[in-house]
């Protein structure tokens, strides 16, 4: 079953047919964040549009992405939360914060790996030894 969604985006109106699982996921996030699910979908689309595929980035952008790391305050907070989790001392808001930071970290690592692959393909970096 697919659900239909109509969004008004500035001056354009877009109608999308969404798989039920995606719609339910957006609704769950919206409920958790006390947002409209349409706004959650718009945020997801905006984020996806802002992040070009690594293959389309310039050489300089690819090399910068190869060096991607969490900002020091985020890295420090992630370390604190992981330590608290090991000691079973996380409260629910911290569990959510940890999940969000881990998602950001994993996403960055995937982008970094893709950038390294592209950099090697473009001969910007040497082939990694096995």
trRosetta pair geometry for C-beta under 8 A, 3 or more apart (Angstrom, degrees):
i j d omega theta_ij theta_ji phi_ij phi_ji
1 20 5.0 47 81 -49 87 132
2 17 4.7 37 151 174 135 100
2 18 6.2 159 -164 74 85 36
2 19 6.0 -54 -110 -100 84 35
2 20 6.5 -124 -102 -41 32 74
3 17 7.4 160 80 -156 34 58
3 18 5.2 -23 65 62 86 94
3 20 6.0 102 -17 -99 99 63
3 23 4.5 44 41 -69 138 166
4 15 6.3 -1 -174 -174 103 99
4 16 7.2 162 -153 85 55 44
4 17 5.4 -31 -98 -101 73 69
4 18 7.5 161 -98 16 21 77
5 15 7.2 164 84 -152 44 53
5 16 5.1 -14 60 60 94 92
5 17 8.0 163 19 -94 73 22
5 18 5.9 27 -1 -9 117 120
5 23 7.3 178 -46 -109 123 109
5 38 6.5 171 -166 -108 119 90
5 41 6.7 36 143 59 164 172
6 13 6.3 6 -175 -179 100 100
6 14 7.1 167 -150 85 54 44
6 15 4.8 -20 -98 -99 82 79
6 16 7.9 171 -83 19 35 65
7 13 7.2 172 86 -152 45 55
7 14 5.2 -10 58 59 92 93
7 16 7.4 14 2 3 105 108
7 38 5.9 163 -99 -168 95 109
7 41 7.2 -136 -68 95 138 119
7 42 6.2 155 -148 -78 146 105
8 12 7.7 160 -160 87 49 41
8 13 5.3 -24 -105 -102 66 81
9 12 5.0 -20 70 69 94 90
9 13 7.4 162 23 -94 72 27
9 14 6.0 16 4 1 120 112
9 42 7.3 171 -96 -128 100 114
16 41 8.0 -163 56 170 149 144
18 22 4.9 -119 -178 81 106 116
18 23 4.6 123 107 -56 130 96
18 26 7.8 -38 179 8 161 137
18 41 7.8 -86 -84 -117 149 141
19 22 4.8 87 63 7 86 103
19 23 7.1 -160 91 -5 43 88
20 23 5.6 -59 -148 40 35 112
20 24 6.1 35 155 -21 70 107
21 24 5.8 -55 -146 37 29 111
21 25 6.4 32 153 -21 63 105
22 25 5.6 -52 -147 34 32 112
22 26 6.4 31 154 -17 65 105
23 26 5.8 -55 -149 37 31 110
23 27 6.3 31 152 -20 65 107
23 37 7.4 61 -167 157 68 142
24 27 5.5 -53 -145 37 32 113
24 28 6.3 35 154 -22 65 103
25 28 5.8 -52 -149 33 31 111
25 29 6.6 28 153 -15 64 105
26 29 5.8 -55 -149 38 32 109
26 30 6.1 34 152 -21 66 109
26 37 4.7 96 130 -168 98 99
26 40 4.7 159 -163 96 86 126
26 41 5.1 10 -138 -61 149 88
26 44 7.4 -93 -105 -8 106 142
27 30 5.5 -54 -144 38 31 114
27 31 6.2 34 155 -22 65 104
27 37 4.5 -22 -92 -98 59 143
27 40 8.0 -166 -67 43 23 148
28 31 5.8 -51 -147 34 29 111
28 32 6.4 29 154 -18 62 107
29 32 5.7 -57 -149 37 31 112
29 33 6.1 5 160 3 67 113
29 35 7.7 -23 122 52 78 116
29 37 7.6 110 65 -123 82 77
29 40 5.0 133 93 -146 115 147
30 33 6.2 -70 -140 52 26 94
30 34 7.8 -55 166 123 57 1
30 35 4.6 -106 -144 77 74 81
30 36 6.1 -45 -155 133 132 14
30 37 3.9 -108 -14 -82 159 63
30 39 7.0 118 -117 57 109 89
30 40 4.6 -112 -68 -23 91 134
31 34 7.4 22 -172 -76 28 40
31 37 8.0 2 -33 -71 72 97
33 40 7.3 135 49 -88 132 110
35 39 4.9 -111 169 75 113 126
35 40 5.7 127 98 -52 128 89
36 39 4.5 94 64 0 87 104
36 40 7.4 -151 96 -6 49 81
37 40 5.3 -44 -152 30 45 117
37 41 6.6 46 150 -18 68 100
38 41 5.8 -52 -152 37 34 111
38 42 6.4 36 149 -20 65 106
39 42 5.5 -51 -145 37 34 114
39 43 6.3 39 153 -22 65 102
40 43 5.7 -53 -152 34 31 113
40 44 6.5 32 150 -19 64 104
41 44 5.6 -52 -149 35 34 113
41 45 6.3 32 154 -17 66 105
42 45 5.7 -54 -146 38 32 110
42 46 6.2 34 154 -21 65 107
43 46 5.7 -55 -146 36 29 112
43 47 6.3 28 156 -18 64 107
44 47 5.9 -57 -148 37 28 109
44 48 6.3 26 155 -18 65 108
45 48 5.7 -56 -145 38 30 110
45 49 6.2 28 157 -18 65 108
46 49 5.9 -58 -147 37 28 109
46 50 6.3 25 156 -20 63 110
47 50 5.9 -59 -148 36 29 111
47 51 6.5 8 160 -5 64 113
48 51 6.3 -71 -148 44 28 98
51 111 7.9 -87 -169 -104 123 133
52 56 4.7 -102 165 78 119 122
52 57 6.1 145 93 -65 120 78
53 56 5.0 85 67 5 83 104
53 57 7.8 -137 100 -21 47 84
54 57 5.6 -43 -160 8 44 119
54 62 6.5 89 -176 -113 89 89
54 65 6.7 -151 -126 104 104 165
54 111 6.6 161 -70 -157 117 71
54 114 4.2 163 4 128 157 114
54 115 5.2 -135 -147 -77 132 63
54 117 7.8 85 108 61 146 96
54 118 5.2 -159 137 -18 110 147
55 118 5.9 -162 -94 -107 56 129
57 61 3.8 -122 -179 95 112 124
57 62 5.0 147 97 -57 119 76
57 65 6.9 48 118 -9 173 139
57 115 7.6 -22 55 -114 149 95
57 118 7.5 93 53 118 104 161
58 61 4.7 95 52 8 77 102
58 62 7.0 -138 95 -6 40 86
59 62 5.7 -55 -149 35 31 113
59 63 6.4 28 155 -16 66 106
59 122 6.3 -157 -110 140 95 152
59 124 5.7 173 -157 -92 100 138
60 63 5.9 -56 -149 38 30 109
60 64 6.4 32 153 -19 64 106
61 64 5.6 -52 -147 37 33 113
61 65 6.3 33 154 -20 65 106
62 65 5.7 -57 -150 37 30 111
62 66 6.6 41 148 -29 63 100
62 115 5.1 169 -162 -154 68 90
62 118 5.2 -113 -141 100 133 121
62 119 5.3 169 144 -72 116 85
62 122 7.0 86 87 30 165 146
62 124 6.5 115 98 49 124 165
63 66 5.4 -43 -152 22 36 119
63 67 7.2 21 154 -7 62 103
63 115 7.8 178 -69 171 14 116
63 119 6.3 108 -85 -111 63 125
63 124 5.9 -123 -73 161 101 137
63 125 7.8 152 -110 -48 84 104
64 67 6.2 -68 -161 41 35 102
64 68 7.4 69 140 -61 63 78
65 68 5.3 -6 -161 -36 48 117
65 111 6.0 -100 -169 145 118 100
65 112 6.3 -162 156 -105 78 53
65 114 8.0 -40 137 79 136 84
65 115 3.7 -165 104 -93 113 157
66 112 6.4 101 -134 -157 30 76
66 115 4.7 -143 -66 122 65 118
66 116 5.4 109 -123 -77 96 69
66 119 5.5 16 -71 -33 137 155
66 125 6.7 157 -133 -48 161 147
68 108 5.4 -152 138 -173 128 102
68 111 6.5 10 35 94 168 108
68 112 4.7 -134 51 -84 114 105
68 115 7.4 114 -4 26 118 152
69 75 7.2 -3 159 -65 99 132
69 108 7.8 99 -130 155 15 142
70 74 4.3 -121 175 94 110 115
70 75 4.4 144 90 -62 117 84
70 78 6.6 16 132 -4 173 141
70 101 7.9 43 -129 -167 145 94
70 104 7.3 91 -107 118 105 110
70 105 6.1 -28 -60 -100 125 86
70 108 6.8 168 -65 43 72 169
71 74 4.7 83 58 12 81 108
71 75 6.9 -153 89 -9 37 89
72 75 5.5 -55 -140 38 31 112
72 76 6.2 33 160 -21 66 104
73 76 5.7 -52 -146 36 32 112
73 77 6.3 30 155 -17 65 107
74 77 5.7 -55 -146 39 31 109
74 78 6.2 35 154 -22 65 105
74 101 6.5 175 -171 -136 93 108
74 104 7.4 -80 -174 102 141 142
75 78 5.7 -52 -146 35 30 113
75 79 6.5 32 153 -19 63 104
76 79 5.8 -56 -153 35 31 112
76 80 6.5 32 150 -19 65 105
77 80 5.5 -51 -149 35 35 113
77 81 6.3 31 155 -16 67 106
77 97 7.6 -85 158 154 121 122
77 101 6.6 -148 104 -101 105 154
78 81 5.9 -57 -145 39 29 108
78 82 6.2 29 156 -18 65 108
78 98 7.5 113 -133 -132 62 69
78 101 4.8 -167 -93 152 95 139
78 102 7.4 134 -137 -68 110 62
78 105 6.6 91 -123 -58 154 138
79 82 5.9 -55 -144 38 28 110
79 83 6.3 31 156 -20 63 107
80 83 5.8 -59 -152 36 28 112
80 84 6.4 25 153 -16 65 107
81 84 5.6 -53 -146 38 33 111
81 85 6.2 38 152 -23 65 104
81 90 6.8 56 -161 -104 78 117
81 94 5.9 -174 -127 180 101 100
81 97 6.4 -144 -102 101 148 103
81 98 4.2 -174 157 -91 137 101
81 101 6.7 128 43 43 152 147
82 85 5.5 -51 -147 33 32 114
82 86 6.6 38 152 -22 64 100
82 98 7.2 140 -65 -139 57 118
83 86 5.8 -50 -152 30 32 112
83 87 6.7 14 154 -2 63 109
84 87 5.9 -67 -150 49 33 102
84 89 4.5 -98 -164 75 83 98
84 90 5.0 112 124 -68 109 75
84 94 6.5 -43 99 153 148 149
85 88 7.4 31 -174 -80 35 32
85 89 7.7 -105 -65 46 20 65
85 90 5.1 12 -87 -31 67 130
85 95 8.0 110 -99 -105 104 72
85 98 6.4 103 -57 -134 131 166
90 94 4.4 -139 -156 95 86 118
90 95 5.0 109 142 -65 127 78
90 98 6.6 -39 -134 -13 147 142
91 94 5.1 86 53 13 67 107
91 95 7.3 -124 101 -13 31 90
92 95 5.4 -50 -145 28 35 116
92 96 6.7 34 159 -16 65 100
93 96 5.7 -53 -155 35 36 112
93 97 6.4 37 148 -19 67 106
94 97 5.3 -50 -144 39 38 115
94 98 6.1 42 154 -23 67 103
95 98 5.7 -51 -147 35 29 112
95 99 6.4 31 152 -20 62 105
96 99 5.7 -53 -149 35 31 112
96 100 6.4 30 153 -17 64 106
97 100 5.8 -56 -150 37 31 110
97 101 6.3 27 154 -16 66 108
98 101 5.8 -56 -144 40 30 109
98 102 6.1 30 157 -19 66 109
99 102 5.8 -56 -144 39 28 111
99 103 6.3 31 154 -22 63 106
100 103 5.7 -53 -148 34 30 113
100 104 6.5 30 153 -17 64 105
101 104 5.6 -53 -148 37 33 112
101 105 6.2 35 151 -21 66 106
102 105 5.5 -51 -144 37 33 114
102 106 6.2 32 157 -18 66 105
103 106 5.9 -52 -144 37 29 108
103 107 6.2 30 156 -19 63 109
104 107 5.8 -56 -146 37 27 112
104 108 6.3 29 154 -19 62 108
105 108 5.8 -59 -152 37 28 112
105 109 6.4 27 153 -20 64 106
106 109 5.6 -55 -149 35 32 112
106 110 6.5 33 153 -19 66 103
107 110 5.8 -53 -152 34 32 111
107 111 6.5 29 151 -15 65 106
108 111 5.7 -56 -147 39 33 110
108 112 6.0 36 153 -23 67 107
109 112 5.4 -50 -142 36 32 114
109 113 6.3 35 156 -20 64 104
110 113 5.8 -52 -148 35 30 111
110 114 6.5 30 152 -17 63 106
111 114 5.7 -55 -149 38 32 112
111 115 6.3 34 151 -21 65 106
112 115 5.6 -54 -149 36 31 113
112 116 6.5 34 152 -21 64 102
113 116 5.7 -50 -149 33 33 112
113 117 6.6 35 151 -20 63 103
114 117 5.6 -53 -153 34 34 114
114 118 6.4 29 152 -15 66 106
115 118 5.7 -55 -146 40 33 109
115 119 6.0 37 153 -24 67 107
116 119 5.5 -52 -143 36 30 114
116 120 6.5 30 157 -18 63 103
116 125 6.7 -60 -150 63 68 155
116 128 7.4 29 165 -41 123 129
117 120 6.0 -57 -153 35 28 108
117 121 6.4 26 151 -17 64 109
118 121 5.5 -55 -146 39 34 113
118 122 6.1 20 158 -8 68 110
119 122 6.0 -62 -143 46 27 101
119 124 4.2 -88 -159 70 78 112
119 125 4.1 40 134 8 116 111
120 123 7.5 29 -176 -81 33 30
120 124 7.5 -81 -57 50 22 73
120 125 5.4 -55 -74 75 63 92
120 126 7.3 -4 -120 121 86 18
120 127 5.6 87 -154 -98 120 55
120 128 7.0 -71 -87 -11 143 83
